[in-house]
Amino acid sequence: MRIKVILLALAVMALVAAPAFLSAGLVNASIQMLIAALFASAFSLLCGQAGMLSFGHSAYFGIGAFATIHAMNAFNGAGLLPTPLLPLVGGFMGLMSGIAAGWFATKRTGVYFSMITLALAELLHALAPHLKEVFGGEAGVSAMRMPAWGFTFGSNVEVYYLTLFWVLLCLVLLYLYTLTPVGRLTLGLRENTHRLRFLGYNVHKLSVLVFAVSAMFSGVAGALQALNIEAANYVVLDMQLSASVVLNSYIGGVKVFLGPAIGAALMSFFGYAVSDLTRSWLLYQGVLFVLVMMFLPDGLVGEIARRVREGRFGLGWERLSAGLLFAVALALSVVGFVCAVELAQRFFSTDYRSMVVGATWPPVALFGREWLPFSVVTWGLPLGVMAVGLGLLSFASRRLDPERGGAS
């Protein structure tokens, strides 16, 4: 327990000191990572702890964002709602909309619940362009952050610290919620609703409460997004945002409290770092999700936590050598796969096909050199490297995993 507290304290200290060492672009990326972490944690309360998979959580994120933008224009960052307190508006509207939507959605369970949440979110997304007074049409609604409490909020650094404060506060509140009797009952919704009903609890009202709390914190995340970019567009209600929070949460691990937050932060940084380098970054994100679900069903953080509990991080020479071999094999597999994908992407792109004249196919430019499109080496080299990497990966995995008779 003491080690966890020390690690958390070091992480908070690192977050507080981060802007001093980051460029303006990385500070803005860090704000997005924090917002994504809060949104994923709010979603995990419903999905990971209560066992209710929502496909429409972008609705409450978007409602919080639009409510905050309108509050910014109405109060000008002063009076009852100065700029630092504006996330309360997003949280309140997220709570109210969560109660309304949750009352209907939680009438059903399982896949039916998921489809209802998806339908409600898509209904709002379809109506948004037509409700121009509320959602601003295609242009959206914009506002400006106003000075308050001695801060101008004109720089990304001040917005970063405002976001960090609200994200840490919400994470603490979410954690304290898990320690309450209602938080324990939330786990009961995931494990055995029939027993809860048999014990006399109103399962429907409990489900609505959990749904509303999750929507409330999602609204706070949307409010922080609105404060960051000073605008809101109905794109935030799109299904893509709902899908992203599901993927990010499961990549991190929904059964560990900070798993979704860490997964969302990592994937947000992945998108920031890779999206400018390749057009295929969404493909890589999807492949990563599939691999995590196939081989690490507990998520990245969940897998690490499980191995720590089981004491499977020994530092013996055999395990250390197997871990080094695993890292090398993983690097080879990734390099081979990325090279093959990038070659294919360039070969089938419209820009390249427009360069084809008759039967003449020009070389494909990649990584500072040119590759003949129909050469065996061009395709055989990356595929061969990937095959060698996958073979070594399988061998190293057997040595690392005691359940397969490998090193312990």
C-alpha positions as CSV (number, residue, x, y, z in Angstrom):
1,M,0.0,0.0,0.0
2,R,2.8,2.4,0.9
3,I,4.5,1.7,-2.5
4,K,1.2,2.6,-4.3
5,V,1.0,5.9,-2.4
6,I,4.6,6.8,-3.2
7,L,4.1,6.0,-6.9
8,L,0.9,8.1,-7.0
9,A,2.7,11.0,-5.3
10,L,5.6,10.8,-7.7
11,A,3.1,10.7,-10.7
12,V,1.3,13.8,-9.4
13,M,4.6,15.6,-8.8
14,A,5.6,14.7,-12.4
15,L,2.3,16.0,-13.8
16,V,2.7,19.3,-11.8
17,A,6.3,19.8,-13.1
18,A,5.6,18.7,-16.7
19,P,4.9,22.1,-18.3
20,A,8.3,23.3,-17.3
21,F,10.0,20.7,-19.5
22,L,7.5,20.5,-22.4
23,S,7.0,22.5,-25.6
24,A,3.7,24.3,-26.2
25,G,2.6,21.5,-28.5
26,L,3.3,18.9,-25.9
27,V,1.5,20.9,-23.2
28,N,-1.6,20.9,-25.4
29,A,-1.2,17.2,-26.1
30,S,-0.9,16.7,-22.3
31,I,-4.2,18.5,-21.8
32,Q,-5.9,16.2,-24.3
33,M,-4.4,13.2,-22.5
34,L,-5.7,14.4,-19.2
35,I,-9.2,14.9,-20.6
36,A,-9.2,11.5,-22.3
37,A,-8.1,10.0,-19.0
38,L,-11.0,11.5,-17.1
39,F,-13.5,10.5,-19.8
40,A,-12.2,6.9,-19.8
41,S,-12.4,6.7,-16.0
42,A,-16.0,8.0,-16.0
43,F,-16.8,5.4,-18.7
44,S,-15.1,2.7,-16.7
45,L,-17.3,3.3,-13.7
46,L,-20.2,2.2,-15.8
47,C,-18.5,-0.5,-17.9
48,G,-15.7,-1.8,-15.7
49,Q,-17.3,-1.6,-12.3
50,A,-21.0,-2.0,-13.1
51,G,-20.6,-4.2,-16.1
52,M,-22.8,-2.1,-18.4
53,L,-21.2,-1.5,-21.8
54,S,-22.3,1.9,-23.2
55,F,-21.8,2.6,-26.9
56,G,-23.1,6.2,-26.6
57,H,-21.1,7.9,-23.9
58,S,-20.0,10.7,-26.3
59,A,-23.5,12.2,-25.8
60,Y,-22.8,13.2,-22.2
61,F,-19.3,14.4,-23.1
62,G,-20.8,16.6,-25.8
63,I,-23.7,17.8,-23.6
64,G,-21.1,18.9,-21.0
65,A,-19.1,20.7,-23.7
66,F,-22.0,22.6,-25.2
67,A,-23.4,23.5,-21.8
68,T,-20.0,24.9,-20.8
69,I,-19.7,26.9,-24.0
70,H,-23.1,28.5,-23.4
71,A,-22.2,29.2,-19.8
72,M,-19.0,30.9,-20.9
73,N,-21.0,33.2,-23.2
74,A,-23.7,33.9,-20.6
75,F,-21.5,34.6,-17.6
76,N,-18.3,35.9,-19.3
77,G,-16.2,34.0,-16.7
78,A,-17.5,36.1,-13.8
79,G,-20.2,36.3,-11.3
80,L,-21.5,33.0,-10.0
81,L,-19.6,31.0,-12.6
82,P,-16.0,32.2,-13.0
83,T,-13.9,30.3,-15.5
84,P,-12.3,27.9,-13.0
85,L,-15.8,26.7,-11.9
86,L,-17.3,26.2,-15.4
87,P,-16.7,22.4,-15.3
88,L,-19.5,22.3,-12.7
89,V,-21.9,23.3,-15.5
90,G,-20.8,20.4,-17.6
91,G,-21.0,18.0,-14.7
92,F,-24.5,19.2,-13.8
93,M,-25.8,18.8,-17.3
94,G,-24.1,15.5,-17.7
95,L,-25.8,14.3,-14.5
96,M,-29.3,15.5,-15.6
97,S,-29.0,14.0,-19.0
98,G,-27.6,10.8,-17.5
99,I,-30.6,10.4,-15.2
100,A,-33.0,10.9,-18.1
101,A,-31.2,8.6,-20.5
102,G,-30.2,6.1,-17.8
103,W,-33.8,5.6,-16.7
104,F,-34.7,4.2,-20.2
105,A,-31.4,2.5,-21.0
106,T,-31.2,0.5,-17.8
107,K,-34.6,-1.0,-18.3
108,R,-32.7,-3.6,-20.3
109,T,-29.3,-5.3,-19.8
110,G,-26.6,-6.8,-21.9
111,V,-26.5,-6.1,-25.6
112,Y,-30.0,-4.5,-25.5
113,F,-28.6,-1.9,-23.0
114,S,-25.7,-1.2,-25.3
115,M,-28.0,-0.8,-28.3
116,I,-30.2,1.7,-26.4
117,T,-27.3,3.8,-25.4
118,L,-26.1,3.8,-29.0
119,A,-29.5,4.8,-30.3
120,L,-29.9,7.6,-27.9
121,A,-26.4,9.0,-28.8
122,E,-27.1,8.7,-32.5
123,L,-30.4,10.4,-32.1
124,L,-28.8,13.4,-30.4
125,H,-26.1,13.4,-33.0
126,A,-28.7,13.4,-35.8
127,L,-30.7,16.2,-34.2
128,A,-27.8,18.5,-33.4
129,P,-27.3,20.0,-36.9
130,H,-30.9,21.0,-36.9
131,L,-31.0,22.6,-33.5
132,K,-28.8,25.5,-34.5
133,E,-29.7,27.7,-31.5
134,V,-28.3,25.1,-29.2
135,F,-25.6,23.4,-31.2
136,G,-24.7,26.1,-33.7
137,G,-25.1,24.0,-36.8
138,E,-22.0,23.0,-38.7
139,A,-20.0,26.0,-37.4
140,G,-20.7,25.0,-33.8
141,V,-20.6,27.4,-30.9
142,S,-17.5,29.3,-29.8
143,A,-16.6,31.4,-26.7
144,M,-13.5,32.9,-25.0
145,R,-11.9,32.0,-21.7
146,M,-12.1,35.1,-19.4
147,P,-9.7,36.1,-16.6
148,A,-10.7,35.1,-13.1
149,W,-9.1,34.7,-9.7
150,G,-6.0,36.5,-10.9
151,F,-5.4,34.2,-13.8
152,T,-5.8,35.2,-17.5
153,F,-6.2,31.6,-18.8
154,G,-4.7,32.9,-22.0
155,S,-1.8,30.4,-22.1
156,N,-1.8,26.7,-22.5
157,V,0.1,26.3,-19.2
158,E,-2.7,27.9,-17.1
159,V,-5.3,25.8,-18.9
160,Y,-3.1,22.7,-18.2
161,Y,-3.1,23.4,-14.5
162,L,-6.8,24.0,-14.5
163,T,-7.4,20.8,-16.3
164,L,-5.0,18.9,-14.0
165,F,-6.8,20.2,-10.9
166,W,-10.2,19.1,-12.1
167,V,-9.0,15.7,-13.4
168,L,-7.2,14.9,-10.2
169,L,-10.2,16.0,-8.1
170,C,-12.6,13.9,-10.2
171,L,-10.3,10.9,-10.0
172,V,-10.2,11.2,-6.3
173,L,-14.0,11.4,-6.1
174,L,-14.4,8.4,-8.4
175,Y,-12.0,6.4,-6.2
176,L,-13.8,7.5,-3.0
177,Y,-17.1,6.4,-4.7
178,T,-15.7,2.9,-5.0
179,L,-15.2,2.8,-1.2
180,T,-18.8,3.7,-0.4
181,P,-21.5,1.1,0.1
182,V,-23.1,2.2,-3.2
183,G,-19.7,1.6,-4.8
184,R,-19.7,-1.9,-3.5
185,L,-23.2,-2.4,-4.8
186,T,-22.0,-1.2,-8.2
187,L,-19.7,-4.2,-8.3
188,G,-22.7,-6.3,-7.5
189,L,-24.4,-5.1,-10.7
190,R,-21.5,-6.6,-12.6
191,E,-21.2,-9.8,-10.7
192,N,-24.8,-10.9,-9.9
193,T,-27.8,-8.6,-10.3
194,H,-30.2,-11.5,-9.5
195,R,-28.7,-11.8,-6.0
196,L,-28.9,-8.0,-5.5
197,R,-32.6,-8.1,-6.4
198,F,-33.1,-11.2,-4.1
199,L,-31.5,-9.2,-1.2
200,G,-34.1,-6.5,-1.7
201,Y,-32.2,-3.8,-3.6
202,N,-33.8,-1.8,-6.4
203,V,-31.5,-2.8,-9.2
204,H,-33.1,-0.4,-11.7
205,K,-32.6,2.7,-9.5
206,L,-29.1,1.6,-8.6
207,S,-28.3,1.2,-12.3
208,V,-29.7,4.7,-13.0
209,L,-27.6,6.2,-10.2
210,V,-24.4,4.6,-11.6
211,F,-25.3,5.7,-15.1
212,A,-25.9,9.2,-14.0
213,V,-22.7,9.5,-12.0
214,S,-20.7,8.2,-15.0
215,A,-22.5,10.7,-17.2
216,M,-21.7,13.5,-14.8
217,F,-18.0,12.9,-14.8
218,S,-18.1,12.5,-18.6
219,G,-19.8,16.0,-18.7
220,V,-16.9,17.4,-16.7
221,A,-14.5,16.0,-19.2
222,G,-16.5,17.6,-22.0
223,A,-16.5,20.9,-20.1
224,L,-12.7,20.8,-19.9
225,Q,-12.5,20.1,-23.6
226,A,-14.7,23.1,-24.3
227,L,-12.5,25.3,-22.0
228,N,-9.4,24.0,-23.8
229,I,-10.4,24.7,-27.4
230,E,-13.0,27.5,-26.6
231,A,-15.5,25.9,-29.0
232,A,-17.9,23.0,-29.3
233,N,-19.1,21.3,-32.5
234,Y,-21.7,18.5,-32.9
235,V,-18.8,16.3,-34.0
236,V,-18.1,15.7,-30.3
237,L,-21.4,13.8,-30.3
238,D,-20.2,11.4,-33.0
239,M,-20.0,7.7,-32.6
240,Q,-16.2,7.8,-33.1
241,L,-15.7,9.4,-29.7
242,S,-17.8,6.7,-28.1
243,A,-15.8,4.0,-29.8
244,S,-12.5,5.6,-28.8
245,V,-13.3,5.7,-25.1
246,V,-14.3,2.0,-25.3
247,L,-11.1,1.0,-27.1
248,N,-8.9,3.2,-24.8
249,S,-10.5,1.8,-21.6
250,Y,-10.1,-1.8,-22.6
251,I,-6.5,-1.3,-23.8
252,G,-5.7,0.0,-20.3
253,G,-7.8,-2.5,-18.4
254,V,-11.3,-1.7,-17.1
255,K,-11.0,-3.9,-14.0
256,V,-8.1,-1.7,-12.6
257,F,-9.1,1.7,-11.3
258,L,-6.4,3.7,-13.1
259,G,-6.2,1.3,-16.1
260,P,-8.7,3.2,-18.4
261,A,-7.1,6.5,-17.5
262,I,-3.6,5.3,-18.3
263,G,-4.8,3.5,-21.5
264,A,-6.6,6.6,-22.7
265,A,-3.6,8.8,-22.0
266,L,-1.2,6.5,-23.8
267,M,-3.5,6.2,-26.8
268,S,-4.1,9.9,-27.0
269,F,-0.3,10.5,-27.0
270,F,0.0,7.7,-29.6
271,G,-2.5,9.6,-31.9
272,Y,-0.6,12.8,-31.3
273,A,2.8,11.4,-32.1
274,V,1.9,9.1,-35.0
275,S,-1.0,10.9,-36.8
276,D,1.4,13.3,-38.5
277,L,3.8,10.6,-39.5
278,T,1.4,8.2,-41.3
279,R,-2.2,8.0,-42.6
280,S,-2.5,4.5,-41.3
281,W,-2.4,5.3,-37.6
282,L,-6.0,4.3,-37.0
283,L,-5.1,0.9,-38.4
284,Y,-2.3,0.6,-35.9
285,Q,-4.6,1.6,-33.1
286,G,-7.1,-1.0,-34.2
287,V,-4.5,-3.8,-34.5
288,L,-3.2,-2.9,-31.0
289,F,-6.7,-3.2,-29.6
290,V,-7.2,-6.6,-31.2
291,L,-3.9,-7.9,-29.9
292,V,-4.6,-6.7,-26.4
293,M,-8.0,-8.3,-26.4
294,M,-6.5,-11.6,-27.7
295,F,-3.4,-11.9,-25.6
296,L,-3.9,-9.4,-22.7
297,P,-7.7,-9.5,-21.9
298,D,-7.1,-7.7,-18.6
299,G,-5.5,-4.8,-20.5
300,L,-2.0,-3.4,-20.3
301,V,-2.3,-2.1,-16.7
302,G,-4.5,-5.0,-15.6
303,E,-1.9,-7.5,-16.9
304,I,0.9,-5.8,-15.0
305,A,-1.2,-5.6,-11.8
306,R,-2.0,-9.3,-12.1
307,R,1.6,-10.3,-12.6
308,V,2.7,-8.2,-9.6
309,R,0.0,-9.9,-7.4
310,E,1.2,-13.3,-8.6
311,G,4.9,-12.4,-8.0
312,R,5.8,-13.2,-11.7
313,F,8.3,-10.4,-12.1
314,G,11.4,-12.3,-10.9
315,L,14.8,-11.0,-11.9
316,G,16.6,-14.3,-12.5
317,W,19.0,-14.5,-15.4
318,E,16.7,-16.9,-17.3
319,R,13.8,-14.6,-17.0
320,L,15.9,-11.5,-17.8
321,S,17.2,-13.1,-21.0
322,A,13.8,-14.3,-22.0
323,G,12.5,-10.7,-21.5
324,L,15.3,-9.3,-23.6
325,L,14.6,-11.8,-26.3
326,F,10.9,-10.9,-26.1
327,A,11.7,-7.2,-26.5
328,V,13.9,-7.8,-29.6
329,A,11.3,-10.1,-31.1
330,L,8.5,-7.6,-30.5
331,A,10.6,-4.8,-32.1
332,L,11.3,-7.0,-35.2
333,S,7.6,-7.9,-35.5
334,V,6.6,-4.2,-35.3
335,V,9.2,-3.0,-37.8
336,G,8.3,-5.7,-40.3
337,F,4.6,-5.0,-39.9
338,V,4.9,-1.2,-40.1
339,C,7.1,-1.4,-43.2
340,A,4.7,-3.7,-45.0
341,V,1.7,-1.5,-44.1
342,E,3.4,1.7,-45.2
343,L,4.5,0.2,-48.5
344,A,1.0,-1.1,-49.2
345,Q,-0.5,2.3,-48.2
346,R,1.8,4.2,-50.6
347,F,1.4,1.6,-53.4
348,F,-2.4,1.8,-53.3
349,S,-2.7,5.5,-52.7
350,T,-4.3,7.8,-55.3
351,D,-1.1,10.0,-55.4
352,Y,1.0,7.0,-56.4
353,R,-1.4,5.6,-58.9
354,S,-1.6,9.0,-60.6
355,M,2.1,8.7,-61.3
356,V,1.7,5.4,-63.2
357,V,2.2,5.9,-66.9
358,G,1.2,3.0,-69.1
359,A,3.1,-0.1,-67.9
360,T,5.7,2.0,-66.1
361,W,5.4,1.8,-62.3
362,P,7.7,4.2,-60.5
363,P,9.6,3.2,-57.3
364,V,7.8,3.7,-54.0
365,A,9.6,6.1,-51.7
366,L,9.8,5.0,-48.1
367,F,12.2,5.6,-45.2
368,G,14.6,7.6,-47.4
369,R,15.0,5.1,-50.2
370,E,13.1,3.9,-53.2
371,W,11.5,0.4,-53.5
372,L,10.6,-1.3,-56.7
373,P,6.9,-2.1,-56.5
374,F,7.1,-5.6,-58.0
375,S,10.4,-6.7,-56.5
376,V,10.5,-9.8,-54.3
377,V,12.9,-7.9,-51.9
378,T,10.4,-5.0,-51.5
379,W,7.7,-7.2,-50.0
380,G,9.7,-10.2,-48.9
381,L,12.1,-8.2,-46.6
382,P,9.4,-6.7,-44.3
383,L,7.3,-9.9,-44.3
384,G,10.4,-12.0,-43.6
385,V,11.5,-9.7,-40.7
386,M,7.9,-9.9,-39.3
387,A,7.9,-13.7,-39.6
388,V,11.2,-14.0,-37.8
389,G,10.0,-11.6,-35.1
390,L,6.7,-13.5,-34.6
391,G,8.6,-16.8,-34.4
392,L,11.0,-15.4,-31.7
393,L,8.0,-13.8,-30.0
394,S,6.3,-17.2,-29.7
395,F,9.4,-18.8,-28.3
396,A,10.1,-16.0,-25.8
397,S,6.4,-16.0,-24.6
398,R,6.7,-19.7,-23.8
399,R,9.8,-19.0,-21.7
400,L,8.3,-16.1,-19.9
401,D,4.9,-17.7,-19.1
402,P,5.2,-20.3,-16.3
403,E,1.8,-21.7,-17.3
404,R,3.4,-22.9,-20.5
405,G,6.3,-24.5,-18.8
406,G,8.7,-21.7,-19.3
407,A,10.9,-19.9,-16.9
408,S,9.5,-18.8,-13.5
